[in-house]
Amino acid sequence: MLGKIAKKDPERSIKMIQLFARKICNWVVCDAMGMQGLEPILKTQQQKIFVLAKKYNQSTDFWQRRFSLVLVEWYTRIKELHPEIKKLVKAMENDEEYYVKKRVVWIKKNIEKVK
């Protein structure tokens, strides 16, 4: 549903992501919302997505911290964006939460694939 809205109204989908991000309660919702929900606007709304990722990267809610990396996952295929993504990852390398740790490992592997 979010993906359909994103195609027609990217601004609305960004606002919806901000609203829904407060209620993430499991990895399935987190990953689906961050990857499939925003897929139609990943290329056109890169700057706004990175702003959200930076915001959620500092959250006290571990699902939002994980979400910050999910938001930038697609961009790991673009080598020029690796320094910015690595800053987000570095901030969470010592995170205690299991689901955050898993996302850190996953995104590092995806960055390595692009070299």
Secondary structure as GFF3:
##gff-version 3
##sequence-region A 1 115
A	DSSP	alpha_helix	2	8	.	.	.	ID=ss1
A	DSSP	alpha_helix	10	21	.	.	.	ID=ss2
A	DSSP	alpha_helix	27	31	.	.	.	ID=ss3
A	DSSP	pi_helix	32	36	.	.	.	ID=ss4
A	DSSP	three_ten_helix	39	41	.	.	.	ID=ss5
A	DSSP	alpha_helix	46	57	.	.	.	ID=ss6
A	DSSP	alpha_helix	62	72	.	.	.	ID=ss7
A	DSSP	three_ten_helix	73	77	.	.	.	ID=ss8
A	DSSP	three_ten_helix	79	81	.	.	.	ID=ss9
A	DSSP	alpha_helix	82	90	.	.	.	ID=ss10
A	DSSP	alpha_helix	98	114	.	.	.	ID=ss11
###
